[in-house]
Amino acid sequence: MQADDVVCWPETVSVSAPAHPLSDGDIDASNVRPAYEASLAFGATEAELEAELGWTRAHLEAPGARVSGASTHAHFEWMYRKPRYPDFVLDAVRRHDASSLGVVGLACKTAPTVAAALTLHARFQHLTNRSARYSAELDGPRLTIVERRPGPASLGSLLVSDYTTLVAKHLLGQLALDPPPILGARSRRARVPEAERERFEAFLGAPLELDAEHASLVLDASFLGAPTAVADPELEAYFRGVLERVPITPSRQPPLIEDVRAAIRARLVDGTPTLSQVARPLAIGARTLQRRLASHDTTFAAELDATRRELADAHLADPSLSLAEVAWLLGYSEQASFYRAFRRWHDTTPDAWRRELTAGA
């Protein structure tokens, strides 16, 4: 990552509401379970949380469960009125790990450097949380992780912004071999009780600036090149392996087509591959590959589409994969793009297709 790079969440995804009507909520339940458990440790009961927020343990632990961003704001505003609020916040923060960001967090964990992890997060964050937009922005020697949260600046919204800043510090500390070099943090709140501010600054190891336009965490930019603590080859193999575990039936396709499709499958976890990226492992130039595909009456776009279709059918047969994970494994930056492609392939939706598979099993 160079000094003028900006890692941003895709502007095409709505941040004030679910990105498409097929979403059940703004936030994957894995994101809110740490705060839910911390609430129980600091005086709340499951019955109260259900009455106040509509959250139940059964729902939050269900595969693919989601909640609204508004309910998280209500949660923090409710806990703010209880004793020991700073203790609750820091307990919730420390309960977070890569899995609390779902498949996105696990993907970041496989990255070799902090810069690579932030790039992955920027691309896929919307799969687990659409209630705010996060970007990593460079300004000379400073790296700033900025939160942009839409909607009115209610107390709950302001409190959640501070919480996510603390979570970012905690997760970066888990990600890298060395502690993140925090230079400061900014809060959207105009006033923070002194005892609370002291606790948060002690956790950050840096001053907390108040009344900022956006919540943010400021670090030394050298941290981008830091190696991750667990550039885990087994996890990386898992993600790659999911792409490759499609049951391949005997094919009469020419060897070139099989090689192209294999190269596409290997690259999809990083997003939509380009012609040049696929040509490279085949040891031929992009234009040469284009000509050779044309000699077989096909194109790179057609082979990419065919590969994704084959993978989609296989992944949907695996009930352990959520629809968001299937879209990610196919290299789509938005779940809505996967739905559009699937309708074109099968004239139905992925969830309807999966129900039919289950009913016929």
C-alpha positions, 0 to 999 in steps of 0.5 A: 500500500502506497502513501496515496492509497485509500482503502474504502468500502465500495460506494455502491453499497448503501450504508443507511439501510440494507444494500438490497431488499433480500437482507434481514438486517444491517449487522451479522449477529456474530458482530453483536454477540460479544456485547450481548454476552457482556450485557449479561455479565454486567447486570442485564438478563436475557428476558430484559434484552429480548423485551428491550431489543427483540434479541434472543440467544436462540436468534443470535446463535442461529446461522446467518442471523442478522440484527438491525443497526438501530437495535445496537444503538438502542442496546448501548443507550440502554446499557449507558443508563446502568452502573459501570458502563465503561466496564461493560464496554471494555469487557465487550471489546475484549470478547471480540476476535476474528470470528466476531467479524464472521468470514470477513474476519477469518479472511483478514486473519489469513493476510500476510500484512496489516495492509493486506488485511485492511484491504480485505476488510474494505472489500468485504466488510459490508457482508457483516455490517452495513450500519456504518462505512469504514475506510483506512486513509493515509496522510503522510506518516499517519494512517487513520481508520475512519468510521462514517455512520449515517443517520441522526447522531443519537446518543446510542449512535455516538456510543456505538461509534466509540465502541467500534473505535475501541474494537478496532484497536483490540482487533488490530492488536490481535492481528499483528505481531507487534502492538498497533502504534496508536497515536490518538482517537477521535470521538463524535461525542462533545462530552465524555465523563472524565472517569470514562474518558480516562478508562478509554484512553488507558485502553488506547494508550493515547489521547481521545479527542472529542467533538470530531465529525467522524469517529476514528483511530489514528496510527503510525503508517508504518504499521501497514507493513507489519506482518500478521501474527497468524498468516495462517496457511491452514486457514488460507488453505481452507478458503482456497480449498472451499473454492476447489472442493467442487465435485468435478465430473469427467469433462470433455472440455479441452485442456486449455478450458480446464486450465483456465477454469482452475486458474479462475477458481484459485483467484476468486477468493481475492475478488473477480479475477482479470484476464491478466491474472488468470493468464499469468499462472498459465505462463502465457500473455493475456492477448494470447490467452484471449486468442486461444479462447476465441479459437475454442469459440469462447471468451474469458467472460464466458469461462468466468461465468461458467466457473461461477455457476458451477461453484454456486451450485456446489456451494449452495448444496453445503448448508454450512455456508451462508448465502453471504459466504457463497457470494464471497467465495464466488468473488462478488463484492456485493451479495446483490450481484450474486443474486442477479447472476443466479437469477440469470443462470437458473431463473430463481433465487439462491435461497429458493434453489437451496430450499428445493435442494433440501426438500429433495434430499 
